[in-house]
């Protein structure tokens, strides 16, 4: 059983203290406490024009993310709360304030979890809109959730992320371009497989002892869970076996070419590979060393593999989880010439305490000057436009939709409690109330672009979770597509102009989510609304189409989001909460027109 006793009972204090500790272990690093960013001191960066590499995600995976910042690895990282992605606002602060101004561009390494991809994606789009070169590398190395179960969600990101970060960081340090850094990062992901196993779930600081006991009972005595994720997620199977039997199952999931559900990478006998054995955080080094012996022995005996490098330790923990992850990387050719092979990049020196290399004495001795780390006001780069709307009509229709959305919060929450985690209604209400407050306190401008940009920023600040990220990405894309229709003459924004911008924004949203109608998401309401508005120019008809789309989700099997992992017959009984909430807003909007 994972211990339920902690030195920090307050998770917020634990996260902030841990991040401060990173800077005490490496004096070349700084801490932006408000945004939970660890970043390199400017005077520690010898070549500020080089590509910057950033990463991030939920806390609880230490030393992952924060302790990978340093020369030859990450330029900065962004931390969320325990097991939760950082917000898009934190990501934007990192991209705009905590990287060298001269940097040629940025490679953002993101683990494949919905919240991380969406929130980092939102920050990336903001940065690109301001003219920055930014590439995203999504790490998806888990084979525990196979193709059939993973569906459109795809493979999760596990400890193989450490290898991707190290390789991209070394390549950036060598002066490679943004394109080449991202290209090699994706090459590594394409040749990387990982799977985890644990004897128990972890205990999160601040939760009760009873919750800890409940977690243990869910797994069951004497069992080990294979396919465990780094966020305490359930695995793919529970087995009662010894260590050799466990390793045999895990290696088969990684390397058996006949397992069509999990054979993501073809690794032939004698192939050049790298092996990484990652501690979940609660396994003793004595036991983990024994695990290494068993893994290397079976790789030799059963698969004819002799790893060129074996990395051992805690790279991406799961708090105090009593388990481990096996990652196997097939060494592919980068095509970038001497000194830039994957193996050479892994061997390159790095001053990051989360990696195997230690900090050089010269770094300890150097006296760094003070840096003003006070928060900078986010610059408002929104330009005015000649696209006009009637402020009174806009306010009236928005308030009608927002009030209808607020009034149905309890219903949305009930639906989400049946098929999800129960937070959808509260999140939608929080965003609606934020926009309502803005409408009450400020005179709405006639400039459509200014109004839309402000509403998007309110959604970013008030709505969290996956829904908040989806809405914020869509609204920011909508602002960009509205701007494309601007001209030198004053023009009233027509329903068809709105429809065109909305249609283009759906395409932009598709970059960050594979969701489509039929997947039981808010897209089941949003897409019919946009398509009907584009074909008819009628907001009322479009709202009716959104309502029908939301109703059609009742009985629909989910393909994306947390609902994928929720059992029972709830999906047959209620519509998708996100689609229903959106349809209610659009109905109220249309009623006021």
C-alpha positions, 0 to 999 in steps of 0.5 A: 500500500502506498503511504498515506502519510506526507510531510506536506498535507497541503498540495499547493504548498507541496508544489511551490516548495518543490519548485523552489527546491529545484533552483536550490539544487541548480543555481542557474535556474530561476522560479516564476512563482505566480506562473509556476515556471522554472527557467534558465537564468539569462546569463547561463545561456551562452547562445541565446539565439539557439532554439528554446525547448520547453515542456510541462504538465502536472506536478507529482511527476518529479523530477520530471519537467522542472528538474530537466531545465538546464544547459543541454536540456530544457530552457524552461518548464511550466508546472500545473497542480498535482496531476493537472495540466498548467493553464494556457495563461501559464504557457503564454507567460513562459513563451512570452516572458521567460525565454531569450528574446533572441531565440530562433524559435521554440520547440514545445514537448507535450505529453499526450493528455487532452488537457496538456495538448489543449492548454499548450496548444492555446499558448502556442497559437497565441505565440504564433499569432505574435510572430513566433516560430513554435513547433509542438512535439507530442509524446505518445509512448504508452502501449498499455492502452492499445489501439482498440481502447485508446481510439482517437485519444491515442497513446498516453505520454509516459517516461519516454518523455525524458528521452525526447526532452534530452534529445531535443535539448541537446540538439538545440544546444548544438544550434539546430533549427526549430524544424530539425529539433521538432523533426528529430523529436517526432522521430524519437516518439515514432520509435518509442514504446513504454509500459508501466506496472504498479503494486498499488495506486498512489496517495495524493497529499491532502486526501483522507486516509479512507481514500487511500484505503479505498484505492488499495481495495480497488486494486485488490490484495496480491495483484499487480496492475499493468498499464498504469498511467502516471496520473494514477489511472487504472491499467489494462489488466490486473494479474497475480504473478512474480517479477519474471512473469510480470516482466514477460507480460510487459515486454510482450506488450512492448515488443511482440510484433504479433500483438496487432493492438500494441505493435506500434514500433517494429523492433527486430532482433539485434536492433540498436536500442536504448532502455530506460527503467523509470521508478514511479517514485515509491519503489526502493533502489534495491528492488528497482536494480533487481528489476533492471537485471530481470528486464535486461536478461529477458531482452537478451534471452527472448528478443535478442536485444542488447541495449546500447545504453541503460538509464535507471532511476526516477525520471517521471514519478507518480508521487509515491507509486510502488511501480516502474515503467519500461521504455524502449527506444529504437535508434533511428537515423536522424540524417543530420550528420556527425555529432547529431545521432540519437545516441550522441545527443543522449550522451551530450552533457546536460546540467539538469538535476533530473538527468544523469549528469551532475551540475559542473563546479563552474556553475556553482562558483559563478555569481549570477546577477540579479534579474527582475522577475516581477510579472510583466503586464501582458501586452495587448496586441489586439488591433482594431478593425472596421468590422462593426456590430450593433452593441445593444443587439450583441449584448442582448443576445449574449445575455440571453444565451448566457442566462439560459446556460447559467440556469441549466447548470444543475442539469448539466452537472447531473448529466456529467456526474453520471457520465463524467467527473461532474465538473462540466456544469460548474465550469460552463457557469463560471465562464458564463458569469464572467462574460455576464459581468463584463457585459454589465460593467463595460460599454460594448464596443462597436468593433466586433474584433475587440468584443470577441477578443475580450470574451475569449480572454474571459473564457481563458481566465474563468473556465478550466479543464478540457471544455475551457481549453476547447472554447478558448482555442475556438474563440481565439481562432474565431477572432483570427478568422474574423480579422481576415475578413477586415477591409479598409472600409467600415462593414457590418458583420453579417451572419454569413460572415460570422458563418464563414469565420466559424467554419474556418475556426472549426478547422483550426480547432481540429488541429488540437482535437480529433473530435467530430460529430458522433464522438459524443462531445460538444462538437455534436452541437457545435458542428451542426450549428456552424454548418446550418448557419453557413448554409441558411444564414439563419441563427434560429435554424442553426440553434435548432440544429445544435439542439438536435445534435445534442439530443442525438448524443443520448445513447451514443458511445463516447470516443473521447474524454474521460467518458471513454473510461466510465462504464455503466449505462449512463450514456444511454440515459443522458445527452453529452453534458458539453453538447447539451450546455452549448445547445442551451446557450445557442438556443438562448442566443437565437431567442433574442434575435 
